[in-house]
């Protein structure tokens, strides 16, 4: 659809079946929590994945936009459902520094909005593989983290920074 404001393309990718329950790196899999190489060996701080391995990725293009209406067009190019949640970053905070709870998620308090509806705007149950979702937010100048908060995804590397500059 035609969306207002500055358009930002958000691309979501993953390694598919290897990641899910029963997959080699998912819960119960050989390298996931409960597997022979489970937590503490190759997993991140919430027991999912291997930090820095890029098992899941989120890219934001462009990474810098002017303040005002910003429309996120979120494309799920992976094999499992994803979402894109927008959270402000403090001046001294970097991406991937949010604490992850035992459920594999971060606290969504302070979220400014999300795209998590398959072929629709706003909140839903996740964007299905091979489809898109979108949302339009009014963003003030500052730094923002765009992330997927489906269990384990943030810890697997599904986050990116979006910088908003003063308007023209």
Number of C-alpha atoms within 10 A of each C-alpha: 8 6 14 13 17 17 17 20 17 23 18 29 21 23 15 15 15 17 25 17 13 15 16 16 26 23 21 17 20 16 25 29 22 14 16 12 15 22 19 13 14 18 20 19 19 21 24 26 29 21 14 11 11 15 20 23 21 24 19 19 14 13 14 14 21 18 19 18 17 20 21 28 22 30 25 25 18 20 18 19 22 33 31 35 23 24 20 19 19 11 8 5 13 14 16 17 10 14 13 18 13 12 11 19 19 20 11 12 7 9 13 14 18 25 29 28 24 25 16 16 19 19 19 14 13 21 26 21 18 14 16 25 27 27 22 22 18 12 22 17 14 16 21 23 22 27 27 31 23 20 18 27 23 23 31 28 24 26 25 21 22 24 19 19 16 12 10 5
